[in-house]
Amino acid sequence: MDQFEVMSELYSDRSNWVDVRHYPSTVTCRRMLRLADFAAADPARWGSCRMAFEVPELSYRELAVARGVSHTTIMRHLAKAEVGDAGDFTARELDGECPEWLRAVSIRFEAGCTSRTYRYAVALCTFAAAQPERWRVLRLAYECPELSQAELAKLCSVCERSVRNYLQPVRLEVDESFNDLEVIY
Protein backbone atom coordinates (compact mmCIF):
# COMPACT_ATOMS: atom_id res chain seq x y z
CA MET A 1 0.00 0.00 0.00
CA ASP A 2 1.21 3.49 -0.75
CA GLN A 3 0.86 6.49 1.54
CA PHE A 4 -2.34 7.71 -0.13
CA GLU A 5 -4.05 4.33 0.15
CA VAL A 6 -3.19 4.23 3.86
CA MET A 7 -4.54 7.76 4.36
CA SER A 8 -7.74 6.75 2.51
CA GLU A 9 -8.14 3.72 4.73
CA LEU A 10 -7.61 5.79 7.89
CA TYR A 11 -10.05 8.41 6.66
CA SER A 12 -12.67 5.72 5.98
CA ASP A 13 -12.22 3.94 9.33
CA ARG A 14 -15.18 4.58 11.63
CA SER A 15 -13.78 3.23 14.90
CA ASN A 16 -14.84 5.47 17.77
CA TRP A 17 -11.94 4.74 20.18
CA VAL A 18 -14.28 4.74 23.22
CA ASP A 19 -12.95 1.46 24.58
CA VAL A 20 -10.81 -1.39 23.30
CA ARG A 21 -13.81 -3.03 21.60
CA HIS A 22 -14.22 0.07 19.44
CA TYR A 23 -10.60 0.62 18.47
CA PRO A 24 -9.49 0.10 14.88
CA SER A 25 -8.09 -3.27 13.89
CA THR A 26 -4.49 -4.18 14.59
CA VAL A 27 -3.86 -3.98 10.84
CA THR A 28 -5.11 -0.38 10.75
CA CYS A 29 -2.99 0.54 13.79
CA ARG A 30 0.11 -0.97 12.16
CA ARG A 31 -0.55 1.09 9.07
CA MET A 32 -0.84 4.23 11.24
CA LEU A 33 2.60 3.49 12.65
CA ARG A 34 4.07 2.90 9.19
CA LEU A 35 2.62 6.23 8.04
CA ALA A 36 4.23 7.91 11.08
CA ASP A 37 7.54 6.27 10.12
CA PHE A 38 7.07 7.70 6.63
CA ALA A 39 6.41 11.18 8.11
CA ALA A 40 9.48 10.99 10.35
CA ALA A 41 11.70 9.86 7.48
CA ASP A 42 10.83 12.90 5.33
CA PRO A 43 8.75 15.60 7.08
CA ALA A 44 8.55 17.82 3.98
CA ARG A 45 7.28 14.93 1.89
CA TRP A 46 4.70 14.09 4.55
CA GLY A 47 3.47 17.69 4.51
CA SER A 48 3.10 17.66 0.73
CA CYS A 49 1.29 14.31 0.73
CA ARG A 50 -1.05 15.39 3.49
CA MET A 51 -1.90 18.63 1.70
CA ALA A 52 -2.44 16.81 -1.61
CA PHE A 53 -4.75 14.33 0.14
CA GLU A 54 -6.72 16.93 2.08
CA VAL A 55 -6.95 19.52 -0.72
CA PRO A 56 -7.20 17.34 -3.84
CA GLU A 57 -8.47 20.18 -6.01
CA LEU A 58 -5.01 21.82 -6.00
CA SER A 59 -2.83 21.21 -9.05
CA TYR A 60 0.85 20.29 -8.71
CA ARG A 61 1.79 23.91 -9.42
CA GLU A 62 -0.65 25.21 -6.79
CA LEU A 63 0.67 22.69 -4.28
CA ALA A 64 4.22 23.81 -5.07
CA VAL A 65 3.31 27.45 -4.40
CA ALA A 66 1.44 26.57 -1.19
CA ARG A 67 4.35 24.44 0.06
CA GLY A 68 7.04 26.88 -1.10
CA VAL A 69 8.86 24.32 -3.22
CA SER A 70 9.40 23.71 -6.91
CA HIS A 71 7.03 21.84 -9.20
CA THR A 72 9.56 19.01 -9.56
CA THR A 73 9.90 18.72 -5.78
CA ILE A 74 6.13 18.31 -5.47
CA MET A 75 6.22 15.63 -8.15
CA ARG A 76 8.94 13.82 -6.21
CA HIS A 77 7.08 14.26 -2.90
CA LEU A 78 3.84 12.88 -4.32
CA ALA A 79 5.41 9.81 -5.91
CA LYS A 80 3.91 6.69 -4.41
CA ALA A 81 5.93 5.15 -1.61
CA GLU A 82 5.34 1.68 -0.22
CA VAL A 83 4.48 2.18 3.46
CA GLY A 84 2.96 -1.19 4.30
CA ASP A 85 4.39 -4.65 4.46
CA ALA A 86 2.97 -8.13 4.06
CA GLY A 87 2.50 -8.41 7.84
CA ASP A 88 0.02 -5.53 7.72
CA PHE A 89 -2.45 -7.34 5.51
CA THR A 90 -5.23 -9.52 6.83
CA ALA A 91 -5.44 -13.12 5.66
CA ARG A 92 -8.52 -12.21 3.63
CA GLU A 93 -6.61 -9.46 1.78
CA LEU A 94 -3.65 -11.73 1.10
CA ASP A 95 -5.91 -14.49 -0.24
CA GLY A 96 -7.52 -12.03 -2.61
CA GLU A 97 -11.01 -12.58 -1.23
CA CYS A 98 -11.61 -8.86 -0.88
CA PRO A 99 -12.50 -7.49 -4.32
CA GLU A 100 -10.34 -4.60 -5.44
CA TRP A 101 -13.35 -2.31 -5.76
CA LEU A 102 -14.17 -2.77 -2.05
CA ARG A 103 -10.78 -1.57 -0.87
CA ALA A 104 -10.21 2.03 0.15
CA VAL A 105 -9.74 4.01 -3.03
CA SER A 106 -9.63 7.69 -3.77
CA ILE A 107 -12.12 9.58 -1.67
CA ARG A 108 -13.33 13.13 -1.50
CA PHE A 109 -11.75 14.62 1.61
CA GLU A 110 -14.15 16.65 3.73
CA ALA A 111 -12.74 18.20 6.91
CA GLY A 112 -16.08 17.98 8.70
CA CYS A 113 -16.33 14.22 8.08
CA THR A 114 -12.88 13.09 9.12
CA SER A 115 -12.77 9.96 11.18
CA ARG A 116 -11.28 9.92 14.66
CA THR A 117 -8.74 7.38 13.35
CA TYR A 118 -7.58 9.79 10.64
CA ARG A 119 -7.33 12.66 13.14
CA TYR A 120 -5.28 10.55 15.52
CA ALA A 121 -3.06 9.34 12.68
CA VAL A 122 -2.46 12.92 11.51
CA ALA A 123 -1.59 14.00 15.06
CA LEU A 124 0.84 11.09 15.32
CA CYS A 125 2.38 11.77 11.92
CA THR A 126 2.69 15.50 12.64
CA PHE A 127 4.51 14.67 15.88
CA ALA A 128 6.77 12.17 14.08
CA ALA A 129 7.54 14.73 11.34
CA ALA A 130 8.26 17.49 13.87
CA GLN A 131 10.46 15.30 16.11
CA PRO A 132 11.79 12.44 13.97
CA GLU A 133 14.65 11.58 16.31
CA ARG A 134 12.31 11.34 19.30
CA TRP A 135 9.82 9.31 17.23
CA ARG A 136 12.51 6.77 16.35
CA VAL A 137 13.51 6.36 20.01
CA LEU A 138 9.87 5.96 21.12
CA ARG A 139 9.10 3.54 18.31
CA LEU A 140 12.13 1.38 19.09
CA ALA A 141 11.45 1.49 22.85
CA TYR A 142 7.92 0.16 22.37
CA GLU A 143 8.95 -2.31 19.69
CA CYS A 144 11.77 -3.72 21.82
CA PRO A 145 10.92 -3.09 25.50
CA GLU A 146 13.80 -5.31 26.63
CA LEU A 147 16.37 -2.74 25.43
CA SER A 148 18.03 -0.58 28.06
CA GLN A 149 18.28 3.18 27.68
CA ALA A 150 21.98 2.79 26.89
CA GLU A 151 21.19 0.32 24.11
CA LEU A 152 18.47 2.60 22.75
CA ALA A 153 20.91 5.51 22.75
CA LYS A 154 23.50 3.48 20.86
CA LEU A 155 21.01 2.14 18.29
CA CYS A 156 19.47 5.58 17.67
CA SER A 157 22.80 7.48 17.75
CA VAL A 158 21.77 9.80 20.57
CA CYS A 159 23.01 10.26 24.13
CA GLU A 160 21.38 8.50 27.09
CA ARG A 161 20.12 11.82 28.46
CA SER A 162 18.23 12.40 25.20
CA VAL A 163 16.72 8.93 25.46
CA ARG A 164 15.52 9.69 29.01
CA ASN A 165 13.98 12.95 27.80
CA TYR A 166 12.45 11.35 24.71
CA LEU A 167 10.83 8.59 26.77
CA GLN A 168 8.81 11.11 28.78
CA PRO A 169 5.08 10.87 28.00
CA VAL A 170 3.93 12.74 24.91
CA ARG A 171 0.55 14.45 24.78
CA LEU A 172 -0.56 14.58 21.16
CA GLU A 173 -2.90 17.43 20.37
CA VAL A 174 -5.79 16.41 18.15
CA ASP A 175 -7.60 19.28 16.49
CA GLU A 176 -11.28 18.39 16.91
CA SER A 177 -12.37 21.07 14.43
CA PHE A 178 -9.72 19.80 11.99
CA ASN A 179 -8.93 23.20 10.57
CA ASP A 180 -5.18 22.93 10.96
CA LEU A 181 -4.02 22.97 7.34
CA GLU A 182 -2.02 26.11 7.98
CA VAL A 183 0.30 24.22 10.36
CA ILE A 184 1.16 21.33 8.07
CA TYR A 185 4.87 20.57 8.22
Phi, psi and chi 1 to 4 in degrees:
 res  aa     phi    psi   chi1   chi2   chi3   chi4
   1 MET       -  140.3  -67.3 -175.1   85.1      -
   2 ASP   -92.3  175.6   66.6   46.4      -      -
   3 GLN   -61.2  -34.2   69.1  -87.9   32.3      -
   4 PHE   -74.6  -34.3  -63.3  107.1      -      -
   5 GLU   -66.9  -39.0  -69.6  170.4  -33.4      -
   6 VAL   -66.1  -44.0  170.9      -      -      -
   7 MET   -61.8  -39.2  -73.7 -170.5  -84.8      -
   8 SER   -62.3  -43.1  -69.3      -      -      -
   9 GLU   -63.7  -43.4  179.4 -178.8  -60.5      -
  10 LEU   -65.6  -38.7  -62.9  173.2      -      -
  11 TYR   -64.1  -37.1  178.4   80.4      -      -
  12 SER   -81.2  -18.0  -60.3      -      -      -
  13 ASP   -66.8  132.4 -175.4   81.2      -      -
  14 ARG  -113.3   27.0  -66.6  -61.8  168.6 -146.8
  15 SER   -65.7  142.5  -57.1      -      -      -
  16 ASN  -101.6   -6.4   66.8   16.2      -      -
  17 TRP    62.6   19.4  -65.6   77.3      -      -
  18 VAL   -70.0  -48.2  172.5      -      -      -
  19 ASP  -144.4  176.7   61.7   41.3      -      -
  20 VAL   -58.6  -27.5   75.7      -      -      -
  21 ARG   -70.9  -16.6  -67.5  172.2  -60.6 -178.1
  22 HIS  -115.5   18.7  -61.5  101.7      -      -
  23 TYR   -82.0  161.2  -77.2    4.1      -      -
  24 PRO   -67.3  167.4   10.2  -12.3      -      -
  25 SER   -65.6  161.7   69.2      -      -      -
  26 THR   -59.1  -37.9  -57.3      -      -      -
  27 VAL   -60.0  -46.1  170.9      -      -      -
  28 THR   -63.2  -42.5  -59.9      -      -      -
  29 CYS   -63.3  -40.1  -68.1      -      -      -
  30 ARG   -60.9  -41.2  -75.8 -177.5 -171.4  151.1
  31 ARG   -66.7  -34.2  -70.2  176.3 -179.9  162.1
  32 MET   -60.1  -44.6  -77.1  174.8   68.6      -
  33 LEU   -65.1  -40.2  -68.3  173.5      -      -
  34 ARG   -64.7  -36.9  -62.8 -127.5 -170.0  -82.0
  35 LEU   -67.0  -37.7 -166.8   60.9      -      -
  36 ALA   -65.7  -38.0      -      -      -      -
  37 ASP   -61.1  -42.4  -69.3  -20.4      -      -
  38 PHE   -59.6  -45.1  170.6   79.4      -      -
  39 ALA   -64.3  -40.5      -      -      -      -
  40 ALA   -68.6  -33.8      -      -      -      -
  41 ALA   -68.1  -33.8      -      -      -      -
  42 ASP  -151.6   84.5 -167.3  -17.7      -      -
  43 PRO   -56.5  -38.4  -25.8   34.6      -      -
  44 ALA   -65.2  -41.6      -      -      -      -
  45 ARG   -64.5  -41.8 -173.7  173.5 -175.1 -174.2
  46 TRP   -57.8  -45.9  158.4 -112.0      -      -
  47 GLY   -60.4  -41.0      -      -      -      -
  48 SER   -66.9  -43.0  -64.0      -      -      -
  49 CYS   -65.4  -42.0  -69.9      -      -      -
  50 ARG   -62.9  -45.5  179.8  178.0  171.8 -158.2
  51 MET   -63.8  -42.0 -176.3  173.2  -84.2      -
  52 ALA   -62.5  -36.9      -      -      -      -
  53 PHE   -71.3  -42.7 -178.3   75.7      -      -
  54 GLU   -83.8  -21.6  -67.8  179.4    8.0      -
  55 VAL  -129.2   68.7 -167.5      -      -      -
  56 PRO   -67.4  -15.0   24.3  -32.1      -      -
  57 GLU   -76.2  -10.2   61.4  -88.2    7.3      -
  58 LEU   -77.7  136.4  -65.8  179.3      -      -
  59 SER   -76.9  170.4   69.1      -      -      -
  60 TYR   -57.0  -43.0  -84.0   22.7      -      -
  61 ARG   -65.3  -40.2  -64.3 -151.3 -175.9  -81.9
  62 GLU   -67.6  -38.8  -69.1  167.8  -32.9      -
  63 LEU   -62.0  -42.0  -79.1  169.1      -      -
  64 ALA   -60.7  -44.1      -      -      -      -
  65 VAL   -64.6  -46.5  169.2      -      -      -
  66 ALA   -61.9  -36.8      -      -      -      -
  67 ARG   -87.7  -13.0  -62.0  -78.4  -58.5  140.4
  68 GLY    73.4   33.5      -      -      -      -
  69 VAL  -130.8  174.1  -63.4      -      -      -
  70 SER   -79.2  163.2   71.8      -      -      -
  71 HIS   -59.3  -40.9  173.7   70.2      -      -
  72 THR   -68.9  -32.8   54.7      -      -      -
  73 THR   -65.5  -42.2  -60.7      -      -      -
  74 ILE   -61.1  -42.7  -75.9  -66.9      -      -
  75 MET   -60.3  -41.4  -72.6  175.7   33.6      -
  76 ARG   -67.7  -43.2 -175.2  176.4   46.3   78.5
  77 HIS   -61.3  -37.6  -78.7 -179.1      -      -
  78 LEU   -88.7    0.4  -61.0 -175.8      -      -
  79 ALA   -62.0  140.8      -      -      -      -
  80 LYS   -63.7  137.7  -68.6 -176.3  177.9 -174.1
  81 ALA  -126.4  135.5      -      -      -      -
  82 GLU   -74.2  116.2 -172.8   63.1   36.5      -
  83 VAL  -115.4   -1.6  -65.5      -      -      -
  84 GLY  -105.6  178.2      -      -      -      -
  85 ASP  -146.3  169.1   83.0   10.6      -      -
  86 ALA   -56.3  -30.5      -      -      -      -
  87 GLY   -68.3  -16.0      -      -      -      -
  88 ASP   -83.8  -13.1  -70.9  -16.9      -      -
  89 PHE   -91.1  144.0  -68.2   93.3      -      -
  90 THR   -74.4  162.3   63.1      -      -      -
  91 ALA   -60.2  -37.3      -      -      -      -
  92 ARG   -62.4  -41.9 -169.9 -179.3   73.7  165.7
  93 GLU   -67.0  -40.3  -71.0  173.4  -41.6      -
  94 LEU   -69.0  -31.9  -72.3  176.0      -      -
  95 ASP   -79.4   -7.4  -70.5  -18.9      -      -
  96 GLY    78.2   16.7      -      -      -      -
  97 GLU   -76.7  -16.7  -68.2  178.1   20.3      -
  98 CYS   -93.0  111.0 -175.4      -      -      -
  99 PRO   -57.6  143.2  -16.1   25.6      -      -
 100 GLU   -52.7  -38.7 -167.9   66.3   34.4      -
 101 TRP   -69.8  -14.6   58.8  -89.0      -      -
 102 LEU   -87.5  -16.4  -76.9  177.4      -      -
 103 ARG   -71.8  160.1  -66.3 -170.4 -174.6  176.0
 104 ALA   -61.7  122.3      -      -      -      -
 105 VAL  -122.3 -171.2  -68.9      -      -      -
 106 SER   -56.8  137.2   65.4      -      -      -
 107 ILE  -126.3  166.4   49.8  104.4      -      -
 108 ARG   -95.5  111.0  174.1   74.2 -176.1  140.3
 109 PHE   -71.9  128.1 -176.2   86.0      -      -
 110 GLU  -130.8  117.0  -66.5 -179.1   35.0      -
 111 ALA   -55.2  -36.9      -      -      -      -
 112 GLY   -71.8  -13.6      -      -      -      -
 113 CYS  -112.6   15.0  -62.6      -      -      -
 114 THR   -69.0  139.8   54.4      -      -      -
 115 SER   -75.3  156.9   69.8      -      -      -
 116 ARG   -61.4  -36.9 -173.6  169.5  -63.2  -82.1
 117 THR   -61.1  -44.5  -57.9      -      -      -
 118 TYR   -64.5  -42.2 -175.5   78.2      -      -
 119 ARG   -62.0  -44.1  -70.1  176.3 -170.8 -153.1
 120 TYR   -64.4  -41.3  -72.4  171.9      -      -
 121 ALA   -63.3  -41.7      -      -      -      -
 122 VAL   -65.0  -41.1  166.1      -      -      -
 123 ALA   -61.5  -43.3      -      -      -      -
 124 LEU   -64.2  -45.7 -179.6   64.4      -      -
 125 CYS   -66.7  -37.1  -69.3      -      -      -
 126 THR   -65.0  -41.5  -59.3      -      -      -
 127 PHE   -61.7  -47.7  165.3   75.6      -      -
 128 ALA   -61.4  -38.3      -      -      -      -
 129 ALA   -71.0  -36.1      -      -      -      -
 130 ALA   -75.6  -31.8      -      -      -      -
 131 GLN  -134.2   66.3  -61.7 -177.5   46.7      -
 132 PRO   -60.9  -36.2   16.0  -24.2      -      -
 133 GLU   -65.4  -45.0 -167.2  172.7   86.9      -
 134 ARG   -64.2  -40.7 -174.7  174.5 -173.5 -175.9
 135 TRP   -57.6  -44.8  168.0 -108.5      -      -
 136 ARG   -63.2  -40.4  -72.6 -167.6 -128.4   -6.1
 137 VAL   -64.7  -47.4  169.3      -      -      -
 138 LEU   -61.0  -44.3  -73.9  168.9      -      -
 139 ARG   -61.3  -45.9 -179.1   89.9  153.7   90.2
 140 LEU   -67.9  -37.9 -172.9   58.4      -      -
 141 ALA   -63.2  -38.6      -      -      -      -
 142 TYR   -81.6  -27.9  -76.3  100.2      -      -
 143 GLU   -73.0  -36.9 -126.1  173.9   56.2      -
 144 CYS  -129.7   74.8  -54.4      -      -      -
 145 PRO   -64.8  -14.2   20.8  -28.2      -      -
 146 GLU   -77.4  -12.1   70.0  -79.0   -4.1      -
 147 LEU   -73.9  139.3  -66.9  176.4      -      -
 148 SER   -79.1  168.4   68.9      -      -      -
 149 GLN   -64.1  -34.3  -71.1 -176.7    0.5      -
 150 ALA   -64.9  -42.5      -      -      -      -
 151 GLU   -66.5  -40.1  -68.0  167.7  -37.3      -
 152 LEU   -60.9  -43.7  -76.5  169.8      -      -
 153 ALA   -60.7  -43.6      -      -      -      -
 154 LYS   -66.1  -45.6 -173.5  174.2 -178.6  178.4
 155 LEU   -65.9  -33.2  -71.8  169.9      -      -
 156 CYS   -98.1    2.3  -65.3      -      -      -
 157 SER    57.4   45.8  -58.0      -      -      -
 158 VAL  -133.0  168.0  -63.4      -      -      -
 159 CYS   -82.1  161.2   67.3      -      -      -
 160 GLU   -62.0  -34.0  -78.2 -174.1   59.9      -
 161 ARG   -62.4  -41.0 -176.0  175.2 -178.0 -168.8
 162 SER   -62.5  -41.9  -68.3      -      -      -
 163 VAL   -59.7  -45.8  169.1      -      -      -
 164 ARG   -58.1  -44.3  -82.2 -167.3  -60.5  -79.5
 165 ASN   -66.2  -42.4  -69.7  -24.9      -      -
 166 TYR   -66.0  -28.8  -69.6  165.4      -      -
 167 LEU   -81.8   -1.2  -67.3  177.0      -      -
 168 GLN   -66.4  148.2  -65.3  -57.6  -50.0      -
 169 PRO   -55.9  143.9  -22.2   31.4      -      -
 170 VAL  -112.1  131.7  175.9      -      -      -
 171 ARG  -105.3  105.6  174.8  113.4  174.0  110.1
 172 LEU   -79.7  133.5  -63.2  179.3      -      -
 173 GLU   -94.2  120.2  -63.7  -61.4  -38.7      -
 174 VAL  -104.8  121.5  178.1      -      -      -
 175 ASP   -78.3  107.2 -177.5    1.2      -      -
 176 GLU   -68.6  -27.7  -69.7  -57.1  -38.9      -
 177 SER   -83.0  -17.9   66.3      -      -      -
 178 PHE    54.0   47.2 -148.3   76.1      -      -
 179 ASN  -116.8   48.7  -68.6  -39.2      -      -
 180 ASP  -109.6   25.8   63.4  -13.0      -      -
 181 LEU   -60.3  -26.9  -83.1  176.5      -      -
 182 GLU   -72.5  -11.7   64.9  -85.2    0.6      -
 183 VAL  -108.7   18.9  -64.5      -      -      -
 184 ILE   -64.8  134.6  -66.5  177.1      -      -
 185 TYR   -81.5      -  -69.9   93.8      -      -
